[in-house]
Amino acid sequence: LWAMKAGHLLWALLLMHSLWSLPTDGAIRNYYLGIQDMQWNYAPKGRNVITNQTLNNDT
């Protein structure tokens, strides 16, 4: 550092200052979910349509 000229040191400090991240205010986000508990018919046809078996046989 002793061999650096004052101008080089000043430019290096200015460059480092511009690259330094500045603190910013955080954003507060509120999310509201409308969750409802309901019955859902997973197999409306009463059978597994992939294996073509009734739900009693499907394990």
N, C-alpha and C positions, 0 to 999 in steps of 0.2 A: 504493500500500500504506500510505502514511503516514496517509491519511484513514480507513482502516479501524479500527474499534474492535477491541480485543483479543479480545472475545468472538466477533466475526465471523470473525476470523482463526483462532481455535481451532476453531470449527465447520467452517470450510473445510478445515483440516488433518485433522480427524477424518473428514470425508466422503471426502477423497482417500485417507486411509489405508485405509478400508474398501473402496474400489474398487481398490486396488493388489493385483495378483495375488501371492499368496504362493507361494514355491517349494514344490514337492511332490516326493516320491520317485517315480521312474519305476518302472514295472512291467516285469519281465523275463519275456518269454514265449518258451517253447521249443516249436517245432512239429516233429514227426517225421512224415515222409512215407514211406509204404511203396511205393516205386516199383519195379516189376518190368519187365524187358525181355522182351517176348513178341511172337510173330508174330501179326499181326492180318489177317484176311481182310476186306479192304475191300469186296469185291464177291463175296459168297458165291454169287450166281446166275451168275457168270461173264460178266455183261454189264452195261452201263450201263442201269439201269431207267428213266432219264429220257428218254434218246434212243433206247432200244431197239436199241443197237448192241453188237457184241461188244467186248471190251476191246482187242483188237488194232486195231480201226478207230477207237477212241476216242482222240483226241489232244488 
